[in-house]
Amino acid sequence: MEVLFTLLAHRYEHRSVLLTSNLVFSQWESIFKDPMTTAAAIDRVVHHSVILELNVPSYRMAAAQKQHGTLAHESAPTEALATV
């Protein structure tokens, strides 16, 4: 996703960015087109950042499962929050 990379590159060391993701950094290659762009995006996100890893069940996943009549699974994805 080149738009996300462009945003990160433009705001890098100039403005704050708040990201939430249920993907660990090793899975970010599915977002960007190539490994070099992925590495550059991760570098910009983690440099000067505070990363909070929330090891709790996803509220959105639980709400969606409740709406569809299924039980929330204990191993629902966790979310990470990075502020740059």
Helices and strands as residue ranges (DSSP letters): H 2-11, E 18-21, G 25-30, H 35-46, E 50-54, H 59-67, E 79-83
